[in-house]
Amino acid sequence: MPVFRARSFFQVLVNTQKNAHNMYKLTQAPISQKLSVAEAKQFLEMNVFPGQRGLSTPKARYYADLLLQGRLRPVDVALATMPDGTRVLMNGQHVCTACVMAGREMSAVVTRWKCETNRDAWELYATFDVHASRTVGHVFQGARGLLTRPEMREVPLRILQNASGALKALSTNPVSFHFSGPKSDRVAVVEDNSAEVLWVNRMVTAEHVSRVGCIAAMLATHRKNPAMAEDFWEKVASGIGFKNKTEPQKRVHDFLSKDAPSGNSKQAHTCIYSICVTWWNSWRLNEPRCTVKFASMKEIPEVES
C-alpha cells in the first residue's frame, strides 16, 4: 500500500500572492500541529460550505487505517471565514473524519482564511484539490448558492456549467471550445454574464438545446439580434410551429434531436455550434439550402445579424 502524501499548501500561498485580484487572505501563518480528536470534531461541525462534496466513508476509513498504522503523512486542513462571518471547513473533511474514526491525533498543517466576498469563497474552494481534484461540477455546487442574483441560484447545475463553457468559447476570437485556466473562471464568467445565462435558462426547455455548442450558438445569435434569436430558438427548443420540413429552425431541431455528435469533446461542441450558426445564417439571409456538412467547413462561420 502506498504511503499517503499530502500536497503542501505553500504552493497555494505562492499562487495566491501572484493573483492580486484574489481577496481571500490568510489570517495567520500556516500552523503545523498535532490535531486532536476533539479539534477534528470541532472542525467537522464547520463542514457547512455550500455544495461541499459528500463524505466518502471508505475514503475516510482508508485514511484512518493509515493513521493507525503510522503511515499517514501530515495532512492539510483549511478553515475559512465567509463574508457573513460564518466559519466553514473548506478542505479536510475526510482526514478530520479519519481522525475521529481512529480516535488518535494526527499531524496537520492548518490554514485559516478570510473571504471578503462570496466570489472569493468559491475561488478559494476551487484551489483545494489535494486528495481528489475539484471538478467544474464541484466548483459550481459550491458557488451556486453564493451567486449575486438570487434567480441564478435556481438555474440547474447542468445549464450553469454548459453556459459557462459557451461563454468562455465566445470570449475568444475565433470561437474556441478549448478550455483552460482555473475552474473558478468558469463560475466567474457566469456571474459576470448572468442576464445571458438567465435568458438561456428560460429558452432551454429541452435537453437537445442544452449542449455547450448549442448554447454558444444561442448566445452568439442573441448578441447579434435579440428579437430574431427569440423567434428562432423558441421553435428549435419546442419543436412546434414549423411551416415546412425545410425551414432552418426545423433543420436545427432535427439535427440536435437526432444527428448531433455525442460526447463532450471540443470537436463535438465545434460541430454543433457551426451547424447551428450556418442554419441561422441561412434563415437571416433568406438563402435556402439543402444540407449543412461540418466536414466541408474550412473555418467556424461568422454569425449574421
SULJO-V272782 format. One record per helix or strand. SS is the DSSP state (helix for helix, strand for strand). FROM is the first residue (numbers start at 1). TO is the last residue. If there is no record, write none. Layout:
{{SS;FROM;TO} {SS;FROM;TO}}
This chain:
{{strand;4;4} {helix;10;18} {strand;25;26} {strand;31;35} {helix;37;44} {helix;57;68} {strand;72;72} {strand;75;81} {strand;87;91} {helix;93;102} {strand;106;114} {helix;118;127} {helix;136;144} {helix;150;154} {helix;157;170} {helix;184;192} {helix;194;203} {helix;207;209} {helix;212;224} {helix;226;238} {helix;248;259} {helix;266;285} {helix;294;296}}
